[in-house]
Amino acid sequence: METLAVQALTGLASASSLFLVASGLTVIFGVSRIVNFAHGSFYMLGAFLAWTLVSHAPLAEWGGWGFWGGILLAALAVGLLGAAAEMVILRRIYRAPELFQLLATFALVLVVQDLVLLLWGADDKFGPRAPLLRGATEIFGLRFPRYDLFLIAVGPVVLGLLWLLFHRTRFGILLRAATQDREMVAALGVDQQLLFTGVFCLGSALAGLGGALQLPREAVTIHMDMAIIVQAFVVVVVGGLGSLPGAFLAALLISELHAFGILVLPRITLVLAFLVMAIVLVLRPYGLLGRKPEGPPPATEAAAPLPGPAPRWLQGAGMAALAALLLLPPFLGEYPLILLADFAALVLFAASLHLIMGPGGMASFGHAAYFGAGAYAAALLARHLGAPMEVGLVAAPFFAGLVGFLFGWFCVRLSGVYSAMLTLAFAQIAWSVAFQWVEVTGGDNGILGVWPSEWARGRLAFWYLSLALCGLGVWMLRRAIHAPFGMALRAQRDSPLRAEAIGIDAFRIRWLAFALAAAMAGVAGALFAYGKGSVFPSSLDIPRSVDALLMVLLGGVHSLSGPILGAVAYAGLQEQLSRLTDLWRLLLGLVILALVLFFPGGLARAFYRRRGA
């Protein structure tokens, strides 16, 4: 009984810390509708700034006043940095599609990661104990940290202060009004730019405070940004987008389940939060306390006339590129051939995601589930049955398509961020299976020895195989987009009510598109596995899904040429910059920011406009 009580208190302390970060994310999304990936970076900055302030003079010499002053100054500084990021970057792209705003915030993540590495180094930082809260208190005969008791009180206090801010101040009332109807607030003469800047300042300060308060509890590392942002997104979505009480309730639910899950089912703790999110979204599609948006679904920004036949200059450029890919590889070395094969797989991976993001109008944060499913299908057949590459390449799209068929039945019933986060939940569940089912998948050690058949062992032969299969896959996706199936898919995206009125079954069309995209991603995953000779759980992890999302957004979602250009540009930049400098994330992030600011519709659209197509 005593152990259970201590676990419950530990869960409350974790919930309070998680709510601080999630509350800032909730406030920012509620007003600006921006899915702010950089929120975790502000959390990390709060922790590093607090460590600097409380560990070095002059604040370090002030005792308790210096510690708590450093915590508050770190939160304030992060709030100002968030306001600066909004004014310099995000303010310029509010008219761009929401997903391109997400791309900008992810570029900020890359920039901040390397800036932190440059300023503070890669070593973990350990802060001092909190004054007056050192040691532990006996509860039911067991010792419990006093600092955790303090954190338990912080969460409700912050929730109460935010309630007062939103219900008892003019600024808060304007924020609530902007959450409900931004256009009406603008029509009443409210300066939206100032309002949005204030929102980002407040939300970033809450993230910075959450990071600073972790200083006495855990080491400050350069990897804490991505860990917290995923948890914060889960809390915000489970609670209901824009609902502070919902975020608080979700933080309590997830943290307590995690605290007790360690005792009862330790093997599922890695994915418990995503299991909770999947169950909640299946049963309550808008979160625990979220509400369904009023009125008809808005048309997506991606809505555009169906592209006609490619202009002659583009056809000529495509033929020239194909000729170069066929004729030049025999004169290249082994390493360029390896890169070309990887690029081919990534092009098909991005093109498969484009099918559901562009014509389908569905975002996915977990497309790596199907890339990894195809890779593991080929690897498991080779390991346990000794199946050759030909069998693996045939089985991969069927297995990945089956996984997409199953996951898609739930995901396509939702829309917007809720649908995207459910895809992330299923992807993380698949990753957990691959990571923890050691007897079958090899766990973190992966599956080695996944080699092509004898005739394709040479890098040149494997390149031509990759080119043929990926080219065929892209061609099939293009045929699907321009077929009646693709027309129906675009119709349900652009006007769901009209599509339903003329007899289009939107659910069935979206579901089939989801399964087709998963099958094509499975082919890309299998080719990638044979090219590397191995498969690891990282094939299903969040960074792989983010790569696919970035490639599509960088190239543009308006035509199939977008993900092709985006995949080549993103993978090429990443490979070249990583060879030039250790700070390649900083340079890559700056390049992505420049592209988002100057080409908010993606590379393909900018290229088309420049050519007058």
LUMKERO-305626 format. One record per residue (C-alpha): x, z, y; residue in one letter. Coordinates in steps of 0.02 Angstrom, whole numbers, plus 50000, padded with zeros to 5 digits. Each point is the difference from the previous one (the first is absolute). Last residue first. Example, Ala and Ser with C-alpha at 12.3 -4.5 7.8 and 13.67 -1.06 7.14 Angstrom:
506845035749947s
499315003349828a
END
This chain:
501854669451334a
500844999450172g
501745002649927r
500215016250096r
498265005349950r
500364997249816y
501635009750010f
499175014650087a
498625000149869r
501274999949858a
501085013650075l
498605012750019g
498525001950117g
500875012950110p
501474988150035f
500885007550152f
499675018549973l
499874999349811v
501584989349985l
500975011550115a
499425015249903l
500514991749836i
501734996350070v
500195017850063l
499495006949830g
501234988849911l
501405005450116l
499635018549975l
499764997849813r
501684991149988w
500965015050065l
501254999349857d
500564983350069t
500294981749959l
499504999349816r
498375009450030s
499644988150144l
500144984649889q
498905006549859e
498665007550112q
499944984750111l
499844988449851g
498655010649917a
498995000850161y
500224981950052a
499744992549826v
498495010849965a
499254997250173g
500204981049991l
499114999449832i
498755013350054p
499514989450152g
499974982949915s
498425005749913l
499075000150164s
499265012450123h
500815015849930v
501634998850096g
501844998849953g
500445017750051l
498335006549940l
500194992649826v
501815005549980m
499645017250068l
498585003149878l
501064994349853a
501435011450052d
498795014550024v
499404997949822s
501815000749938r
500335015450107p
498465008849924i
500594999649820d
499514988149859l
501674990949979s
500855016650038s
499455005449825p
501484990149930f
500144983249912v
501574991449936s
500904983449977g
499984996850187k
499374982049990g
498895004149851y
499195014150097a
499764989450158f
499194986449895l
498825012749923a
499555007250171g
499644982950075a
498874995649853v
499105016750022g
499744996650185a
499084984149948m
498895010149884a
499655013250134a
499494986650125a
498804992749872l
499265017249963a
499725003750185f
499244982850028a
498815003049854l
499465016750075w
499784992850174r
498884986149934i
498995011949891r
499735012450141f
499534986650126a
498664992149888d
499634984950109i
498144996150006g
499764992350171i
499435016750075a
501495009349925e
501214988550088a
499035002150162r
500115019049986l
501845000149951p
500544988950146s
501864996150011d
500605008049839r
498504994949894q
500234982250062a
501885000049968r
499745004249817l
498614987349986a
501144986450068m
501385005649881g
498844998449850f
499414983150064p
501834994549983a
501235000350145h
500605017849966i
500034997449811a
501054984350017r
501225009350112r
500135014149872l
500324987449862m
501374991650105w
500815016950032v
500025003749813g
500704982949956l
501395002150127g
500365017349931c
500084993349823l
501054984850040a
501195008650121l
500275014549880s
500374988249856l
501184989850110y
500895016150050w
500105005649819f
500864983949951a
501275001850141l
500335018449961r
500364996349818g
499015010449877r
498534987950002a
500354990949836w
500415016549913e
498365008350045s
499975011050154p
500625018049993w
499075016450006v
501475010449937g
499575016150089l
498365009350017i
499915013750131g
501095015650008n
498705008150113d
498754999949859g
500514990249846g
498344990949999t
499345005249829v
500715017249960e
500315003850184v
498194999450052w
500435009150162q
500624986450117f
498964985549934a
498415010549999v
500405006950173s
500264982550069w
498294994849934a
499215015150086i
500974995550157q
499304982449996a
498245006649974f
500155011350153a
500764986050106l
498554988549956t
498835014150052l
500955001250165m
499704981650038a
498145001449959s
499795015150114y
501044991750136v
498794985650015g
498664997349870s
499345007749840l
499154992149849r
501524988849978v
501075014949946c
498935006449855f
499804984149898w
501724994950063g
500875013449899f
499334993149834l
500184981450040f
501715003450077g
500575008449840v
499314985449899l
500864987750117g
501645009249976a
499804999049810f
499474981850000f
501314995050129p
501395008449900a
499514993749825a
500514981950027v
501665004550080l
500345012849864g
499654987749861v
501214987350074e
501315013550029m
500125004349816p
499055014349917a
501085013249915g
498455010349965l
500435016850079h
501304995350130r
499564981950039a
498125003250002l
500285015550107l
501084990450124a
498804985450022a
498505011450026a
501065011550109y
500414986050122a
498214993850006g
499355017650031a
501345002950131g
499434985250105f
498215005649967y
500265017850061a
501114993550141a
498414994650089h
499695018050051g
499735000250189f
498704986249992s
499024992950145a
498434990049964m
499444985250108g
499824988849846g
500624983850079p
501515008950076g
500295017049919m
499354996149825i
500894983449979l
501475005750106h
500465012949867l
500284986049875s
501044990350127a
501125015350028a
500375001949814f
500234981149981l
501275000050142v
500835015749929l
500284991549832a
500774984750084a
501105011150110f
500685008949846d
500424983349918a
500864994150160l
500995016250013l
500654998349821i
500454981950034l
500955005150158p
500985012749894y
500484987649863e
500794987050113g
499174984750074l
500324981749961f
498704998949861p
498765008450122p
500024985550127l
498884986849920l
498385008849954l
499875012650141l
500584986750125a
498674987949938a
498685013550015l
500545003850179a
499944981550046a
498284998249921m
499365015150096g
500714993750164a
499174983149973g
498335008049959q
500185010650156l
500394984950109w
498534990749922r
498745013450043p
499355010649855a
498244995649947p
498685010850083g
500145018450035p
498355009249980l
499405005050173p
500505017550049a
499525017849958a
501605010349990a
499365010950139e
498755006949878t
498164999250039a
499255016950031p
498945008049865p
498195001650058p
499465015550096g
500555018049980e
501605004749913p
499715010649844k
500395018150032r
501475010849948g
499835018049942l
500604998549820l
500664982450012g
499174983550044y
499754993149824p
499345016649930r
500014999049809l
501334986649978v
500915005950156l
500035018149941v
500614995649825i
501394988650064a
500565012750130m
500075014049872v
501004989349880l
501144995450145f
500325018350040a
500355003849817l
501314986349981v
501625009749987l
499065015649942t
499414991049843i
501305006749879r
499835018150061p
498205001549937l
499515018550008v
501335009150099l
500594985750112i
498184994850017g
499615016850080f
501034996550155a
499564981449999h
498145003749991l
500205012450142e
500954987550107s
498774985849967i
498435010150038l
500695009250151l
500694984150077a
498344991349965a
499025013850088l
501144999450152f
499924981050007a
498105000649986g
499905012850140p
501064988050105l
498924984849960s
500674983350065g
500144992049829l
499175010449866g
500745015149913g
500674990049854v
500674986650118v
500885012350117v
500715010349857v
500664984949906v
500764993050160f
500875016650030a
500725000349824q
500694982450021v
500705004450171i
500845015849934i
501114991949869a
500414985050109m
500685011050140d
500925012949894m
501344987849946h
501275003550138i
500065018249949t
499615017050077v
500135013349866a
498495010849966e
499025015250057r
500855006350159p
499994982550080l
498254995149942q
499285005750166l
500964986250089a
499224986549891g
498225005850032g
500355001950184l
500694982350007g
498434993349915a
498905009750122l
501054993350145a
499794982349933s
498105001849999g
499935007350176l
501184987150076c
499154986049907f
498315005650065v
500645001950178g
500704982349995t
498334993749936f
499065008450142l
501214993650132l
499784982249935q
498125002349987q
499805004150185d
498175005050002v
498904988950109g
498345002149910l
500214982849920a
501615006149918a
499055014449919v
498664987949942m
501294988749919e
500845014549910r
498405005449912d
499995014749879q
501835005250002t
500084996150186a
498585012350029a
500905013549902r
501584996950100l
499045000450163l
499235016749950i
501735006749960g
500714995050169f
498515007750088r
500295016549913t
498875011549898r
499564990149843h
501584990449955f
501265012850065l
499015014749931l
499934991949829w
501874996250011l
500345018350038l
498955005549852g
500874988049881l
501695005950065v
499515018149969v
499314995849827p
501674991949952g
501155013150078v
499305014849903a
500624993949830i
501664995750083l
500245018350048f
499665005449821l
501304987249945d
501255008150120y
499675016849922r
500594993749831p
499025007249851f
500645013949886r
498925004649850l
499135016649969g
498304993550049f
500754994250165i
501685007450051e
500694992950160t
501554989150014a
501584998050103g
500214992850172r
498514998050115l
500605009550153l
501214985850040p
499734984149896a
501414997249879r
501364988150055p
500014981249968g
500794990349859f
500484981850029k
500244987349859d
501484988450023d
499704981750044a
500595000850180g
499145007450153w
500104986450132l
500324984349896l
498875005249856l
498645004750123v
500194983150084l
499974991749829d
498355007749950q
499264998050175v
500244981149999v
499284997649825l
498485010950039v
499754990850165l
499894983849900a
498625008549901f
499075003450163t
500144981650049a
499354994249830l
498515011850017l
499624991950167q
500054983449907f
498705007249882l
498845003950144e
499974982050059p
500814997550172a
499065004950157r
500825017250002y
501694991449990i
500855004050167r
499415018050005r
500825002849831l
501784996750056i
500585007650166v
498505010950045m
499595006049825e
501835003249955a
500215009850163a
498485010849961a
500705003649827g
501685004750076l
499125011850120l
499105008349855g
501645001449906v
500775009150149a
498515012050010l
500125004049813a
501885003150015a
499745010950154l
498725010549905l
501155003049852i
501505003150113g
499025012950100g
499545008749838w
501825001349949f
500705003850173g
498745013850033w
500445007949833g
501855000850038g
500554992650166w
501744994649942e
499354985449894a
499084993650153l
501634996750094p
500804995349887a
499754992049830h
498985003849845s
498285001950082v
500064983950101l
500854988949872t
498895005849856w
498454997850109a
500544982350043l
500264995949817f
498315007049945a
499034992050142g
500874983449967l
499425000749818m
498195002850052y
500184985950128f
500624988849859s
498505004949893g
498854993850138h
500914983250000a
498764992849874f
498645001050132n
498434991549936v
499374995750174i
498145002150035r
500465006050176s
498785014550017v
499695006649825g
501664993549936f
501025010350123i
498955015849979v
500044998949810t
501884997249995l
500255015450110g
498855010249888s
500924993949844a
501665007150060v
499335017250041l
498864999449847f
501494998349883l
500785015950066s
498375009649981s
499694993149827a
501755005049944s
499705017950059a
498295000349916l
500734993549836g
501315013850002t
498605012550028l
499064993349849a
501595000549895q
500255018150051v
498235004349947a
500214990949835l
501605009649963t
499135016650035e
498594995649881m
END
